[in-house]
Each structure stands twice: as C-alpha cells, then as structure tokens.
Amino acid sequence: MTNFFIKAIATVFGIGYLPMAPGTWATIAGVVITYYLGSQLFIFTLLLLGLLVLGIVSTGLMEKLLNKKDPSIACIDEVVGVMIGLWGLPLSWPVMICGFFLFRAFDMFKIYPINKLENQPGGWGIMLDDCMAGVYTNVILRIALYGSQVFFK
C-alpha cells in the first residue's frame, strides 16, 4: 500500500485531519453509511468486514509511518465501531441518534474490556476497542428496543 492510500483509508479520506473532534465526525460518517446501506444487511455486513480488515491493516501501517501509538488522525475505527453498534437495528433516527451517543460514550470511557483491547499491538488495538464499544452499543440498544416493545404495548 502506498502512503497516500494508507492515510486515505485510516483517516477516512481526510476526516482525521479535521481540527476539532475528528472521531465524532468519523462516527457521524459511520451513522450515515449505516442509514443508507443498513437495510441491505448482506451488503452492509460485507462492507463492514471489508472496512474492518482495511482498518486493521491501514491503522497498523499508519502507526509505523508516524512512529506513534494509536495516532489521533486514524479514525476508521470509529466508522467501523458505530456500524457494529447499529448493525441489524431499525434505521429510525431515534435509534441512530441513541446509537451515536452510546457509541461515543463507550468509546471515550473505555469500560472493561474495551480498555484491555486497546493494548493489543498495531492496528488490532486501534480497531478492536471500538469494535467492542460497538458491541456494547448494539446490545444496549437491543435491550432498550425490546423493553420498549414489552412495556409500552
């Protein structure tokens, strides 16, 4: 991979270079991708897996290029994480907005085992902590949606 391609993928085509809150903007990009492709679950899942693999490779190489652990400009992890957080859920704006905020909270506060996963080497550590934040988000949203169906019938 060329340096340009590595940086383009890892920074989500430059979002990582934004001066304020690039992780938040990358999360918004992931929500938008989910909104438009999430109803086609097979295609969405293939895209998600492809982005995960590209993310692991590109962020690992980005660490080596910059000689810095988990560089803040690498934000493909947020895109993948929030896509996991919203995977298979209703594509309504209340769900999407709740998913956005839940994912950002789990990503920032890094409760166990998220905090352990980020210690993995290279791109694995960069990507896996956000994947787990996405899993937490998805589980919480599913519980909330189930509860709303049971209690508000």
C-alpha positions as a Markdown table, in Angstrom:
| # | Residue | x | y | z |
|---|---|---|---|---|
| 1 | Met | 0.0 | 0.0 | 0.0 |
| 2 | Thr | 1.2 | 3.5 | -0.8 |
| 3 | Asn | 1.5 | 6.1 | 2.0 |
| 4 | Phe | -1.3 | 8.1 | 0.3 |
| 5 | Phe | -3.7 | 5.1 | 0.3 |
| 6 | Ile | -2.8 | 4.1 | 3.9 |
| 7 | Lys | -3.5 | 7.7 | 5.1 |
| 8 | Ala | -6.7 | 8.0 | 3.0 |
| 9 | Ile | -8.2 | 4.8 | 4.5 |
| 10 | Ala | -7.0 | 5.3 | 8.1 |
| 11 | Thr | -8.2 | 8.9 | 8.2 |
| 12 | Val | -11.5 | 8.2 | 6.3 |
| 13 | Phe | -10.5 | 10.3 | 3.4 |
| 14 | Gly | -9.2 | 13.2 | 5.5 |
| 15 | Ile | -11.8 | 13.3 | 8.3 |
| 16 | Gly | -9.0 | 12.5 | 10.7 |
| 17 | Tyr | -7.3 | 15.8 | 9.8 |
| 18 | Leu | -10.2 | 17.9 | 10.9 |
| 19 | Pro | -9.1 | 20.3 | 13.7 |
| 20 | Met | -12.0 | 19.6 | 16.1 |
| 21 | Ala | -13.4 | 16.2 | 17.1 |
| 22 | Pro | -12.4 | 14.0 | 14.1 |
| 23 | Gly | -13.6 | 10.9 | 16.0 |
| 24 | Thr | -17.0 | 12.4 | 16.3 |
| 25 | Trp | -17.1 | 13.4 | 12.6 |
| 26 | Ala | -16.0 | 9.8 | 11.7 |
| 27 | Thr | -18.8 | 8.4 | 13.9 |
| 28 | Ile | -21.3 | 10.6 | 12.0 |
| 29 | Ala | -19.9 | 9.2 | 8.7 |
| 30 | Gly | -20.5 | 5.7 | 10.1 |
| 31 | Val | -24.0 | 6.6 | 11.0 |
| 32 | Val | -24.7 | 8.0 | 7.6 |
| 33 | Ile | -23.3 | 4.9 | 5.9 |
| 34 | Thr | -25.5 | 2.7 | 8.1 |
| 35 | Tyr | -28.5 | 4.8 | 7.4 |
| 36 | Tyr | -28.1 | 4.4 | 3.6 |
| 37 | Leu | -26.9 | 0.8 | 3.5 |
| 38 | Gly | -28.0 | -0.8 | 6.7 |
| 39 | Ser | -31.3 | -2.1 | 5.3 |
| 40 | Gln | -29.3 | -4.3 | 2.8 |
| 41 | Leu | -27.8 | -6.4 | 5.6 |
| 42 | Phe | -25.7 | -8.7 | 3.5 |
| 43 | Ile | -24.0 | -5.9 | 1.6 |
| 44 | Phe | -23.7 | -3.9 | 4.8 |
| 45 | Thr | -22.1 | -6.8 | 6.6 |
| 46 | Leu | -19.6 | -7.3 | 3.7 |
| 47 | Leu | -18.7 | -3.6 | 3.7 |
| 48 | Leu | -18.3 | -3.7 | 7.5 |
| 49 | Leu | -16.0 | -6.7 | 7.3 |
| 50 | Gly | -14.0 | -5.1 | 4.5 |
| 51 | Leu | -13.6 | -1.9 | 6.4 |
| 52 | Leu | -12.6 | -3.8 | 9.5 |
| 53 | Val | -9.8 | -5.6 | 7.6 |
| 54 | Leu | -8.7 | -2.3 | 5.8 |
| 55 | Gly | -8.8 | -0.6 | 9.2 |
| 56 | Ile | -6.6 | -3.1 | 10.9 |
| 57 | Val | -4.0 | -3.0 | 8.1 |
| 58 | Ser | -4.1 | 0.8 | 7.4 |
| 59 | Thr | -4.0 | 1.9 | 11.1 |
| 60 | Gly | -1.2 | -0.6 | 11.8 |
| 61 | Leu | 0.8 | 0.8 | 9.0 |
| 62 | Met | -0.1 | 4.4 | 10.0 |
| 63 | Glu | 1.4 | 3.8 | 13.4 |
| 64 | Lys | 4.6 | 2.8 | 11.8 |
| 65 | Leu | 4.6 | 5.7 | 9.3 |
| 66 | Leu | 4.1 | 8.2 | 12.1 |
| 67 | Asn | 6.0 | 6.3 | 14.7 |
| 68 | Lys | 3.2 | 6.9 | 17.2 |
| 69 | Lys | 0.8 | 4.6 | 19.0 |
| 70 | Asp | -2.8 | 5.0 | 18.0 |
| 71 | Pro | -2.5 | 8.3 | 16.1 |
| 72 | Ser | -5.5 | 10.6 | 16.6 |
| 73 | Ile | -5.8 | 11.2 | 12.9 |
| 74 | Ala | -6.7 | 7.5 | 12.4 |
| 75 | Cys | -10.4 | 7.4 | 12.7 |
| 76 | Ile | -11.6 | 4.5 | 10.6 |
| 77 | Asp | -12.1 | 2.7 | 13.9 |
| 78 | Glu | -15.0 | 5.0 | 14.8 |
| 79 | Val | -16.7 | 4.3 | 11.5 |
| 80 | Val | -16.4 | 0.5 | 11.9 |
| 81 | Gly | -17.4 | 0.7 | 15.6 |
| 82 | Val | -20.6 | 2.7 | 15.2 |
| 83 | Met | -21.5 | 0.5 | 12.2 |
| 84 | Ile | -21.3 | -2.5 | 14.5 |
| 85 | Gly | -23.3 | -0.6 | 17.1 |
| 86 | Leu | -26.1 | -0.1 | 14.6 |
| 87 | Trp | -25.9 | -3.4 | 12.8 |
| 88 | Gly | -29.2 | -5.1 | 12.3 |
| 89 | Leu | -31.2 | -2.4 | 14.2 |
| 90 | Pro | -34.1 | -0.3 | 12.9 |
| 91 | Leu | -32.9 | 2.6 | 10.8 |
| 92 | Ser | -35.0 | 5.2 | 12.6 |
| 93 | Trp | -33.5 | 8.5 | 13.6 |
| 94 | Pro | -34.2 | 7.9 | 17.3 |
| 95 | Val | -32.2 | 4.6 | 17.2 |
| 96 | Met | -29.4 | 6.2 | 15.1 |
| 97 | Ile | -29.1 | 9.2 | 17.4 |
| 98 | Cys | -29.1 | 7.0 | 20.6 |
| 99 | Gly | -26.6 | 4.7 | 18.9 |
| 100 | Phe | -24.3 | 7.6 | 18.1 |
| 101 | Phe | -24.3 | 8.9 | 21.7 |
| 102 | Leu | -24.0 | 5.5 | 23.3 |
| 103 | Phe | -21.1 | 4.6 | 21.0 |
| 104 | Arg | -19.3 | 7.9 | 21.7 |
| 105 | Ala | -19.7 | 7.3 | 25.4 |
| 106 | Phe | -18.4 | 3.7 | 25.3 |
| 107 | Asp | -15.5 | 4.8 | 23.0 |
| 108 | Met | -14.5 | 7.7 | 25.4 |
| 109 | Phe | -14.9 | 6.0 | 28.7 |
| 110 | Lys | -13.5 | 2.6 | 27.6 |
| 111 | Ile | -15.1 | 0.4 | 30.3 |
| 112 | Tyr | -13.8 | -3.2 | 30.7 |
| 113 | Pro | -12.8 | -5.0 | 28.4 |
| 114 | Ile | -12.6 | -2.1 | 25.9 |
| 115 | Asn | -9.6 | -0.7 | 27.9 |
| 116 | Lys | -7.8 | -4.0 | 27.6 |
| 117 | Leu | -8.4 | -4.5 | 23.9 |
| 118 | Glu | -6.7 | -1.2 | 23.0 |
| 119 | Asn | -3.5 | -2.6 | 24.4 |
| 120 | Gln | -3.3 | -5.1 | 21.5 |
| 121 | Pro | -0.4 | -4.5 | 19.1 |
| 122 | Gly | -0.7 | -2.3 | 16.0 |
| 123 | Gly | -4.0 | -2.0 | 14.1 |
| 124 | Trp | -5.6 | -4.7 | 16.2 |
| 125 | Gly | -5.6 | -2.5 | 19.3 |
| 126 | Ile | -6.8 | 0.6 | 17.4 |
| 127 | Met | -9.7 | -1.3 | 15.9 |
| 128 | Leu | -10.8 | -3.8 | 18.5 |
| 129 | Asp | -11.6 | -1.4 | 21.3 |
| 130 | Asp | -14.0 | 0.4 | 19.0 |
| 131 | Cys | -15.5 | -2.9 | 17.8 |
| 132 | Met | -16.2 | -3.7 | 21.5 |
| 133 | Ala | -17.7 | -0.3 | 22.0 |
| 134 | Gly | -19.9 | -1.1 | 19.1 |
| 135 | Val | -20.9 | -4.4 | 20.5 |
| 136 | Tyr | -21.9 | -2.8 | 23.8 |
| 137 | Thr | -23.9 | -0.1 | 21.9 |
| 138 | Asn | -25.7 | -2.8 | 19.9 |
| 139 | Val | -26.6 | -4.9 | 23.0 |
| 140 | Ile | -27.9 | -1.8 | 24.9 |
| 141 | Leu | -30.0 | -0.6 | 22.0 |
| 142 | Arg | -31.5 | -4.1 | 21.5 |
| 143 | Ile | -32.4 | -4.3 | 25.2 |
| 144 | Ala | -33.9 | -0.8 | 25.1 |
| 145 | Leu | -35.9 | -1.7 | 21.9 |
| 146 | Tyr | -37.1 | -5.0 | 23.4 |
| 147 | Gly | -38.1 | -3.2 | 26.7 |
| 148 | Ser | -40.0 | -0.5 | 24.8 |
| 149 | Gln | -42.0 | -3.2 | 23.0 |
| 150 | Val | -42.8 | -5.1 | 26.2 |
| 151 | Phe | -43.6 | -2.2 | 28.5 |
| 152 | Phe | -45.3 | 0.1 | 26.0 |
| 153 | Lys | -47.7 | -2.2 | 24.2 |
